[in-house]
């Protein structure tokens, strides 16, 4: 395998599938199958999942809600998604641990770096919920932070498009895809990969990011096997 330890970043919206809201059981099962397949090849998998399919703090703030309160609601939404993914994986016989940045001891372990690494070494999928545990930080920031802490080889950002384009390929038919791009090029071209805080943190720690289409079956396995799928952002 090309990568030994990965941090997979999934958006909450991806779990909606064809629905307008909530969690699509079919999409959840597909993701669990993809993750199981790479686990069976000996790849250590950690996951950070968003909560946008349930609640997004920034959206609440735009409607007059207190931003801190809204972000706390968003953190809880990521824990709900983490529990759903944990259940889907365990139904397939994959051992998992859910760790939360906010204390919910009845449903998730607290995030402890050394414990998370030990779980990975023992062949368990570790799902990180609760974002960073702080308001004003996105789950992109949580993904980069956790990836650095557990010494992941790469961040795999699963989206619904197959990489980074010159412009939004869903709106611009003439958009062209990058197979690889540097951090500096992303910034100079004003391309949207992650929020600025997360992206800068990844750049400073020389942690590569691969943006790929998670909804195409087999893509996750192709990436960890070293195939040129999606777009690689590197130093």
Helices and strands as residue ranges (DSSP letters): E 5-10, G 13-16, H 25-39, E 44-49, H 57-62, H 67-91, E 96-100, E 109-110, H 113-121, E 125-129, H 139-149, E 154-159, E 164-165, E 177-178, E 180-182, H 183-189, H 196-204, E 209-213, H 219-224, E 231-234
